[in-house]
């Protein structure tokens, strides 16, 4: 590596540290509400499905704009777009904490998600544009460690804050962190060259409508018993319409001769295509895990928010410790086997957890599969992320980052809505009296319902386990390094 490239990579590290502080914060907020579910139901008088919308609304507002916010980073510079998103996110966090109804909270979370959407693609774009390709594994290991640990730390931090200060503080805590992150990014993130882009507004509309109909139909299906939801229109029709609209979106992207929202040429890069499939399954599984585990811990085991959240502590610790080592491996070893290891270990941990999720199971037996999940986590984020971006042209860094992060968030949205639907269906079948005791905080769950409730939560874990098997096939099909072309060094400069 040349002296210039080495200097560029060294100067990029402070900027990356500044960016991942905000990235950590927005990913924490993707899972922090999971442990607050019983508290929100009790204090806001909401049922479990309404509270799941507090997470789903955030994830949906986060996912849909990612396709265009990556382009905004290319057009106006990653630094400027990141700072704008951080300001929106921080103010929306304050709004969330000040709300008094679940409806107001859902609306505030939408704005929080929009701020997060502005921020996220800029972190990967900076990595792609400032680090040489042979060092992006180490940079992506930091990004991956933050992503993996944040999704596990969210419930733990949430539990402590709820018990000590109240549910509002899971949002208020973002305000001082957001201010510090803004100052650091303003000082440390460099201005990078910009590229002129046209924006595909029809594409944004089609993707937003299609995703909303799909997610709303999946999540609300059981609530309406899969029958009429608007006049004679049944829930399943919304899902079908959502799929059709998304198909029209893809067709429009193929026909758009100007500048499509999703450049389909990106998918000519085999590893990029496979990595987007893989990361979508990871996003789904990480988001889906928290809801059944936290509800089981609090409603069946009688743990408080902190006690329930601390069940995830072994996973968070192991993930954080292993991430740097896995990141170094990502620069030297075949990503198929690194990511493949994670894709085998994580579904094993979920199936193991489902098998022991019973009312009388020792806490230690619960901690073992949760710890295995923490071992699996770092083997996924960095290798998949560095494989996705390694050979993208610099002019497409923002678009590629937007598409990659969108697929991750689409997976998370589908995980949130899918797990809500499955939990409701299994509770209806196995513990039909449970809803009356948990909705709106009506009281503790009677012991006679514990077995059925535990079984319903355990069976819902089969969804993320099955999704990860698709991810396993994707990573095993990565092109090995010997078959990849040698990348050119990234361009680094000012506006």
N, C-alpha and C positions, 0 to 999 in steps of 0.2 A: 504494500500500500504506500502511496506517495506521502511526502511530508504534508502537503496541502490537504490531502484527504484525511490524514490523521488529525490535523488541527481542526478541520471542519467538524469531524465527529466528536472531538473533545468539547468544542464550543457548543455543540448541540445538546449535550447532557443537561446543563442548567435549564435550558428552555424546556426540555422534556420533563424534568422534575416539576417545573412550574405548571405545565399542562396537566400532568397526571394527578395533581392535587384536585383540580376541578373534576377530572374524569372519575376519580375515586368517589367524590361527593355525589355525582349524579348516579353512579351505579349503586352506591349505598341506598339511595332513595328508591331504587327499583325494587328492593327487598325489605326495606326497613319497616314498611307498613304491615308485613306479614305477621310479625309478632304482636302488633297493635290491634289485630282483628277483633279479639274479644273486647278490648277496652273501647274501641270505636263503636262496636255494636251496642255496648252498654251505655256509653255516654252520649252518643248521637241518636240512639233509638233506631238503629238500622239492622237489617238482616244480613246474613253472611254474604249473600250475592251482591247487595249494595256496597258492602265494604270491599269486596273483591274488585268492584269497579273503581275504587280509589287507586288501586294498582293498575288495572287495565287501562283506565283513561290516561294515566301517565305514560304507560308503555306505548299506547296507540298514538298519542300526540308526539311521542319521542320517535316512533318508527317511521311514520308516513313522511315527514319533512326531510328525513336524512338523505333522500335521493337528490334533493335540490340544495340542501345546506352544504354538501360537499362541493358542489359547483360554486356556491357563494364564496367558499374559501379560495377556490381557484381564481375567482373574479376579483374579489376585494382583498384577498390576503388572509391566510389562516389566523393570523394574530388578531385582526380587526373583528372577524366574525366570531372568534372564540370569546373575545372580551364582551361583545354585544350579548352573546348567549349567556355568559356568566352573570351579567347584570340582570337579565330577565329571570334567570333561574333563582338568583338570590332574592329578588323582590317577590317572586311567586312563592318562595319558601316562607317568607314572612306572612304573606296572605294566607297560606295554608294553615299556619298556626293560629291565626286570628278568626278562622271560620267557626260557625256555630251549628251548622247542619251538614249532613253527609252530601247533599246536593252542592252546597257551596264548596265543600272540600274537593269534590270531583272536578268542578270548574277550575278551581285554583290549581289542581294537579295537571290539568290540561296545559295551562300556561307554563308550569314548571317543566313539563315534557317538551314544550316548544323550545325553551331555553336550552335544555339538554341536547336537543337535536342540532342546535347551532354549534354546540361545543364539540361533540364527539368526533365528527369526521376530521376535525382540524388536528387532533392528536396523532392519528395515523398518517395524515398528510405530511405533518412535520417530520415524522420518522422516515417516511418514504423519500422525502425531498432533501433531508439533511444528513442522513447516515448512509455510508457506502453499503452496497447490498450484502457484502460479506460480514458486516457488523450489525445488520438489522436484527439478527436473532437476539443479541444482547439487549438492544433497545426494545424489541418486542417482548423480551422476558420481563422487563419492567412494566410495560403496558399490560402484559398478560397477568403478572403478579397482582397488579392493581385491580384488574378486572375480576380475577378469581377470588382474591381475598375480600374485595369490597362486597361481593354478593353474599359472602359468608359473614362478614363483620356487620352488615346491615341489621339483621335480626338481633345480634348480640348487643350492639349499641342501642338499638331501639328498646330492648328489654330494660336495660339499665336506666335509660332516660324516662321511660314510662313509669317505672316503679319509684324513681327518685323525684321526678318533677311533673309528670303528666304527659299524655300523648302529644300535646302541642309542641313539646320540646324536641320531638324527632324532626320537626321542621325548623324551629327557631335556631337549632344548632348550626344550620347551614349559613346563617347570616354572617357571623364573624369569620367562618371558614371561607365564605365567598368573597368577603372584603380582602382577606389576606391573599387569596388566590388571584384576585384581580390585580393587586399591586405587584405581585411576583411576575405574573404574565406580562404586565405592562412593561416591566423593567428587563425581563430576561428573554422573552420570545422574540426572535429576529423577524424583520419584515422580509418576506420572500417574494420572488417575482410573481406577477399576476398574469392571468390569461383571459382574454375576452371570451365570454360565453353568452349564448342566447338561452332563455329559460323556457322550458316546455310546460306551460301552464295547464294545457289539456292533460298532459301526462300526470301532473300533480293531482288534478281533479279526479281522474279515473282511478288512480292508485288509492287516494284517500277514501272515496266512496266505496270501492271494492273491499278495502280492508275493514272499514267500519261495519259494513253489512255482514261480512264473514264473521268477525269477532262478536258482534252483537248477537247474531243468530246462534252461534255456538254457546256463548255464555248464558243467554237468556232462554235457551230452548227448554230446559227442565222447568223453569219458572212458569212458562206458559203451557207446560205439558205437551210441547211440540205441536200445539194447535194454533188457532188464529191469534195473531199478534196486532195486526192493524186491519180492522174490518174482516174480510174473509181471507186475507193473506196469511198463510201459516208461517211458522218460524222457519221450517225447512226451505220455504221459497226464498226467504231473505238470504240464506246461505248459498243457494243455487245462483241467485242474482249476483251476489258478491263474487262468486267464482267466475261468472260470465263477464262481469265488469273488469275483473283482473285479467281475464283472457283478452278482452278488448284493449286493455292497457299494453299488454305485451305486443299485440298486433300493431298498435299505433307506434310503439317504439321501433318496430321493424320497418314501418312505412315512412316514418318521419325522416325526411331528407335533410332537414336543417341541423338541429342538434338535439337528439333525443335525451330524455331524462336519464335513461339507462342505456348507455352505448352498448349494444349487443356485441360489438367487437371485443369487449372485455372478456366475453365468455369463450373467445377463441383460445384464450390462455387456459389450458386444461387444469392446471393447479388452482387458478383463481376460481373457476367454476366449482370444482370439488370442495375447495375451502369454504365457499359460501354455503354449500349444502351442510357441511360438517358443523360450522359455527352456528347455523340455525338450530340444529339439534341440541347443541350445548346450551344456547340461550333458552330453549324450551325447557330443558331438564333442570337447569339451575333455578329458574323462576318457579317451576312447578313443584319442586321439592319442599319449599318452605311452608306453603299453606297447610298441607295435611299434617306435617310434622308439628307445627306450632299449635294447630287446633287439637291434635291428639295430646300434646304435652300439657296444655292448659285445661282442656275439658275432661280428659280421662285421668291424667296423672295428677291434676290439681296443682300444677306448678304455676308460679307467677310469671309475668313477662320475662324477668331476668333469668329465673331458673330455666324456663323453656328455651330462651335464646342461648344460654350457656351450653346446651346440648351440642351446639354447632362449634364450640370453642376448639375441640381437637382438630376439626376439619380446617378451620381458619388458620390455626398455628402451623399445621403440617403444610398447608398450601403455601403460606408465606415463606417458610423455611426452604422448601424444595424449589420454588420458582426460579431463583437465580441460577441454580445448578442446571435446571432444565433449559433455561434460556441459553446458557453457554453451549449446551449440547445441540441446540437448534441451529447454531452456526456451523457445526461440524458433522453431525450425524444425519442419516436419512430420516426426513420428517415422517415418513410412513410409519416407522417403528416407534418413534417417540409419541406421536399423536395416537397411533394405534394402541399403545399401552394404556393411555388414558381412556380411550373409547372402550376398552375391555373392562378396566377396573371400575369405571363409574357405574355402568349398568349392573355389574356384580354387586356393588355396594347398595344400590337401590333395591335389588331383589332380596338381598340379605336383610335390609332394613324392613322391607315389607313382611318378611317371614317372621320377624321378632316383634312386630308392632302389635303387642297384646297388652291387656290391662295390667297383668301381673309380671311383665318382663322386668328383670333387673335393669337399672339404668346403665350399668356397665355393659350389658349386652346390646343396648342401643348405641352406646358410644363407639363400639368396634366398627360397625358398618359406616357410621358417620365419619370416623377417622379415615377409613379406606377411601371415602369420597374425597377427603382432603388430599390424600396422596394422588388421586387421579387428576384433580383439578389442574395443577400446573403443567401436566403433560398435554393439555389441550390448548390453552389460550395462546401461548407464545409460538409453538410450532405451527399451528394453523394460521395465525395472523401473519407470521413472517413468510410462510409459503404463499399466502394469497397475494401479498404485495411485492414479492421479490422481483418480479419481471414486468411490472406495470410501467408504461412510459410516464415520464415526469409530468407531461401535460394532462395525463389522465389520473394523476394521484388523487385529486379531490373526488372525481367521479367514482374511482375504484374504492376509495375509502367509504364513500357514501353508500355504495351498493353493498359492500361487505358488512358495514355496521347496520344497514337496513335489514339484511337477512338475519343478522343476529337478533335484532329487536323484533322482527316479525316472528321469529321463533319464540321469543319471550312473551309476546302478546298472545300467540296461540297457546303457549304453555299456561299462561294465567287464565285465559278463557276456557281452555280445555280441561284444566284441573278442576275449575269451579263446576263445570257441567258434570264431570265424572263423580266428584264428591257428592253433589246433590243427588245424582241417580243412585249411587251406592247407599247413601243414607236413607233414601226413600225405600230401598229394597231391604236393607239390613237393620236399620234403626229408625223406623218411621216416626217414633215419638221424639227423636233427638232435636228436630228443628224447633219444636215448641219450647225447649229449655235453653237453646243457645241463641236463637234469634232475638235481637233487641235486648240481650242480656237478661233474659227472664229468670235465670237462676242456674245453680250448678246442675250438671248432668247426673241424673239418678244412676246408682250403681248397676241397676238391671239393664241399662242401655250401653254400658261401657264396652261390652264385647262386640256388639254390632257396630258401634261407632268406630272402634279400633279397626275392625275388619274393613269398614268402608274406607278409612284413611289409608290402610295398607294396600288395598286393591287399586286405589287411585295412583299409587306410585308406579304401577305397571305402565302408565302412559309415558313418563320420561324414559323409563328403561327401554321400551320398544323404540322410541325415537332415536336413542343413541346407537342402536344397532344399524340404523340407516347411516348415521355419521361414521360408524366403523367401516362400512363398505366404502364410503367416500374417501376416507384418508388412506385406506389400503390401496386405492387406485391412483394416488398421487404419482406423478412422473418422478422417477428417482433422479437425484442430482446429476448423474452422469449423462442424462438425456436432455438436460436443460442448457440453454444457451448461456454464455457468459454475459452478465448484465453490464451495462455501461454505468459509470459513476453518476450519482445524482447531481443536479445543478443546484448550487447554493448561491444566493445573492440577495440584494436588496431591491426595493421597488424602483 
